[in-house]
């Protein structure tokens, strides 16, 4: 199935995955407005959900508000801190559940993450639920198997519109 303007799409963004890819590879931040525009690509947007981890830093409230102003529903959870200082924060199961629950109302699911843990989810959405699955991520840090499983892979590496360069301290 090719893209067409009547497709109902849902966009599901693993913010932490993108944040660290952009920060580590490009020393930049993500332009979420351009990301959403490219993901939807002229089709009918049903839901756009961004999944974030709260770490109690001052600027995160401004960031979450900016995501909402762009058109994202923001789902957040607290960073888990374990004995010994180990920290964990991920949304893998939450994203999987939301995509599966919303799939009957969508033609195309756009998963914005390069995490290879999503491979079984992509396969399930395609085979059991009949959805087209597109993956958007930075190609250099994306699982090669995830790229293969997707109906379409949108490589964010070669498109500077997805990046906002950080200001360097003087």
RAJO-V363746 format. One record per pair of residues at least 24 apart in sequence whose ideal C-beta (glycine too) atoms are under 10 Angstrom apart, sorted by the first residue. I is the first residue (numbers start at 1). GAP is how many residues later the second one is. Records with the same first field share a line. If there is no record, write none. Layout:
I = GAP + GAP
This chain:
1 = 106 + 107 + 129 + 130 + 131 + 150
2 = 130 + 149 + 150
3 = 38 + 39 + 40 + 104 + 105 + 129 + 131 + 148 + 149
4 = 38 + 39 + 103 + 104
5 = 36 + 37 + 38 + 39
6 = 37 + 38 + 101
7 = 33 + 34 + 35 + 36 + 37 + 38 + 39 + 99 + 100 + 101 + 125
8 = 35 + 36 + 37 + 38 + 39 + 94 + 97 + 98 + 99 + 100 + 123
9 = 30 + 31 + 32 + 33 + 34 + 35 + 36 + 37 + 38 + 39 + 97 + 98 + 99 + 100 + 101 + 122 + 123 + 125
10 = 29 + 30 + 35 + 36 + 37 + 38 + 39 + 88 + 89 + 92 + 93 + 95 + 96 + 97 + 98 + 99 + 100 + 101 + 121
11 = 24 + 25 + 27 + 28 + 29 + 34 + 35 + 36 + 37 + 38 + 39 + 60 + 61 + 95 + 97 + 98 + 99 + 100 + 101 + 123 + 125
12 = 27 + 35 + 36 + 37 + 38 + 39 + 63 + 79 + 82 + 83 + 84 + 86 + 87 + 90 + 97 + 98 + 99 + 100 + 101 + 106 + 109
13 = 26 + 35 + 36 + 37 + 38 + 39 + 54 + 59 + 61 + 62 + 78 + 82 + 97 + 98 + 99 + 100 + 123
14 = 36 + 37 + 38 + 76 + 77 + 78 + 80 + 81 + 97 + 98 + 99 + 100 + 101 + 103 + 104 + 123
15 = 35 + 36 + 37 + 38 + 48 + 49 + 52 + 57 + 59 + 60 + 61 + 76 + 97 + 98
16 = 35 + 36 + 37 + 63 + 73 + 74 + 75 + 97 + 99
17 = 34 + 73 + 74 + 75 + 78 + 95 + 96 + 97 + 98 + 100 + 101 + 120 + 121 + 124 + 125
18 = 32 + 94 + 95 + 96 + 118 + 119 + 120 + 123 + 138 + 144
19 = 33 + 34 + 44
20 = 121
21 = 92 + 93 + 116 + 117 + 118 + 119 + 120 + 121 + 135 + 136
22 = 116 + 119 + 134 + 140 + 141 + 142 + 144
23 = 143
24 = 114 + 117
25 = 113 + 115 + 116 + 132 + 138
26 = 112 + 114 + 130 + 131 + 134 + 136 + 137 + 138 + 139 + 140
27 = 136 + 138 + 139 + 141
28 = 132 + 134 + 135 + 136 + 137 + 138
29 = 34 + 133 + 134 + 135 + 136 + 137
30 = 82 + 108 + 126 + 132 + 133 + 134
31 = 39 + 125 + 128 + 129 + 130 + 131 + 132 + 133
32 = 31 + 34 + 35 + 37 + 38 + 39 + 40 + 80 + 130 + 132
33 = 33 + 34 + 36 + 37 + 38 + 39 + 128 + 129 + 131
34 = 36 + 122 + 125 + 126 + 127 + 128 + 129 + 130
35 = 35 + 37 + 75 + 77 + 101 + 119 + 121 + 124 + 126 + 127
36 = 31 + 34 + 35 + 36 + 74 + 76
37 = 33 + 34 + 124
38 = 72 + 74 + 98 + 116 + 118 + 121 + 123 + 124
39 = 69 + 71 + 72 + 73 + 95 + 97 + 115
40 = 31 + 68 + 70
41 = 67 + 69 + 93 + 113
43 = 64 + 65 + 67
44 = 62 + 63 + 64
45 = 26 + 65
46 = 56 + 59 + 60 + 61 + 62
47 = 24 + 25 + 26 + 51 + 52 + 55 + 58 + 59 + 62
48 = 24 + 25 + 26 + 62 + 64
49 = 24 + 25 + 26 + 42 + 45 + 46 + 49 + 50 + 53
50 = 24 + 25 + 26 + 41 + 62
51 = 24 + 25 + 26 + 38 + 39 + 40 + 41 + 43 + 44 + 47 + 61 + 62
52 = 24 + 25 + 37 + 39
53 = 24 + 25 + 26 + 27 + 34 + 35 + 36 + 37 + 38
54 = 24 + 25 + 35
55 = 24 + 26 + 32 + 34
73 = 25
90 = 25 + 27
91 = 24
92 = 25 + 26 + 29
93 = 24 + 28
95 = 26
96 = 24 + 25 + 28 + 29
97 = 24
99 = 25 + 26 + 30 + 32 + 34
100 = 24 + 25 + 28 + 29 + 31
102 = 27 + 29
103 = 25 + 26 + 27 + 28 + 30
104 = 25 + 26 + 27
106 = 25 + 26
107 = 24 + 25
108 = 24 + 25 + 26 + 43 + 44
109 = 24 + 25 + 26 + 41 + 42
110 = 24 + 25 + 26 + 40 + 42 + 44
111 = 24 + 25 + 26 + 35 + 39
112 = 24 + 25 + 42 + 44
113 = 24 + 29 + 30 + 33
114 = 24 + 25 + 26 + 27 + 28 + 29 + 30 + 32 + 33 + 39 + 42
115 = 26 + 27 + 28 + 31
116 = 26 + 27 + 28 + 29 + 30 + 31 + 33
117 = 26 + 29
118 = 25 + 27 + 28 + 31 + 32
119 = 24 + 26 + 27 + 29 + 30 + 31
120 = 29
121 = 25 + 28
122 = 24 + 26 + 27 + 28 + 29
123 = 26
125 = 24 + 26
126 = 24 + 25
136 = 26
138 = 24 + 25
